[in-house]
Amino acid sequence: MQELIIRLGKPEWYSLNDRIHHYKRARIAKTVRGKAAMLARAHLAPVTGPCTVTAHIAYPRNGRADPHNAAVVKHILDGLTDAGIWADDDSTHIPAVAYRRDPATGTTGLWQVRLTITPTT
């Protein structure tokens, strides 16, 4: 199992419930994807077979939240593909992505995504 932690500020975060302009969404995607690729190259080893990914989402504060609405997770997975951690992020290489909630970061405007990557056998 491997783990990668990515901290995101308010300008880098959006959920599927947010109504944002497509240019802003594209800018966030590019930023988050690049950040994830850079961190993955430094901290992860390539995965040779299929794996499951669990995205643990930490919000700035406790309260109601839907971790599966964290749209930036897709951009993070794309960044790991760019970094060569896996060949592709399709269902052959990543058959399942699960979403969980982590304890709050306790810092206003700071989200954290902790990915756990577990090879499947």
Secondary structure, 3 states (H helix, E strand, C coil): CEEEEEEEEHHHCCECCCCCCHHHHHHHHHHHHHHHHHHHHHHCCCCCCCEEEEEEEECCCCCCCCHHHECHHHHHHHHHHHCCCCCCCCCCCCCEEEEEECCCCCCCCEEEEEEEEEECC
